[in-house]
Amino acid sequence: MLEVSGISKKYGDFLALKDLSFTVERGEVLGIIGENGAGKSTTLKILAGLIDPDSGEVRYFGKRIDNDVKRRLSYLPEIDALYDNMFVSEYLRFFADIYGVENPDRKIQELMEKLSLQDRLIGNLSKGMRRKVSIARTLIHNPDVLIYDEPTGGLDPSTSLMVANLMRELAESGKIIVFSAHNMFYVEKIADKVIIMKGGRALYYGGLRELMGRSAYIIEFTIDGRRKSLEVSEVDELVKTVEKIRQEGGTILEIDREVPRLENVYFALMSGNFKNVRKVY
């Protein structure tokens, strides 16, 4: 388990992070969203042990961050920092040696096949392929925790979807994943929990489904010459309501399904209109 308790961070007079707390269990994905400067990257760097919080603490599996814990983590920065004069396999072997990976050639081949990577000079790779190399590097030592800063940022749709599906697959294998993103489609697709940040503070932390609410079914019908509509939330309730309308002589005109979207919830919360979020979509 990852336990974060009241972490704060200032850079000079700038408050980057204020009293942030959350937990992530094995097999869970936590997505962090917010405006630029909201504190997302600072949070991830603290989780990765790259910087220390001014107050509060981070614990992995009951332990504070030390060298042993760091060997169980992997951090993916927003901007890829690769060695352009290396071939892909050479680059991955370099990190495999650092971590003391057993059977490195087999692990490298496995990752290159999984991510559809060719053994080319890194300096000649496209942005999407470079991102895949960075992701392969984070997986070379089979870490328990993955901390990804904008893993799909700037990628084409097919590569972004591949990365998102991989993250979900890794979580289902038991890994803890924390990532930041601007593209809320991918947060909605793979996250179990979400933090919405603004000005270094969490406006919301909790389950994604609890935040978004359930789908709603809108029944449009006429009865006694008047047009009416009803909203229900469950399929069984929908079937019973439609049957009742027909028994009372009504005519069903249309049934629409409204699905809440994270983007709408996010903007409603950021605008302070969260109480009306079910009406936004």
C-alpha positions, 0 to 999 in steps of 0.5 A: 500500500502507498500511504501519503499523509499531509504532505506540503511543499513550498518553493520560496514563497510559492506554495506548490502543495498543501496538506495532501493525503491519500492511499493507493492499494495494490492493483489500484490506479490513481489519476491526478488531474488539475491545471498547470501549476496545480501541484501534480508534478511536485506530488509525483516527484515526492512520491518518487523520492526525488524531492522531500516534502517540507512536512508530512510523510510518504510510506510504501508498504509501511516503510518510509522512502529509502534505497530499498523502497526506491528499488521497488519504484519506477518514475516516468518524467513528463519529458523523455530523457534518453541517450540518443546515441544508444540502441534500444536494447543497449539502453534497456540493458544499461538499466537492467545492469543497474538494477541487477536484473536476472536474465536481462536479455529475456526481459529486454526481448519481452518488453520490446515485443510487448511495446512493439519496439525495434532495436534502432538508434534512439536518436532516430525514433519518433516521439511515440517510440521514444515514449515507449522506450521510456516506459520499457525502462520503467518496467525493466526491473519489474517494480511494484509501484509506477509513478507516471507524469503525463504518460500519454502527453503529446502522443498520437491516439493509437499510442496513447490507447496502447499506453493506457491499456498497458497501465490497466493491465499492469494494475491488474497484475498487482502493481500500484500506479499513480499518474497525472494527465490532462487528457481526462478520457484516459483517466476515466478509462483506467483510474480507480481513484482520482485527485482533482487539484487546484493551487496545491490543494485537493478539491476532491479525492476518492473513487472515480465512479463515486465522483461521476455518479451513475448513468441516467435513462431519460424517457420521453413519452406522451400521455393524455395529449401531453409530452412528459419526461422521466429520469431513472437510473437502473435498467430494471426501473427503466423496464418497469417505468416503460411498462407502466407508461404503456399500461396507462395509455402513454406512448414512448417517444424516445429513450436516451441514456446520459453518461456522466463524463469526468471532463464535465464533473471536473469543470463543474468542480473547478467552477464551484458548481459541483452541487449541480454536476448531475445537470451539467452533462 
